[in-house]
């Protein structure tokens, strides 16, 4: 659950949905499907701490 009821960028409605996040590191790429909170008005994405840690882990593996 987010600490706000509406998008802090545009005040739009936020919904949880599955998104694809592409991480690029040099010539290496990874496409990850995960859940994010997405604004219906401006499409801004907000991620849970768990999702952020997962993205950081994948990025570190691509860099290593």
Secondary structure, 3 states (H helix, E strand, C coil): CCCCCCCCCCCCCEEEEEEEEEEEECCEEEEEEEEEEEECCCCCEECCHHHHHHHHHHHHHHHC
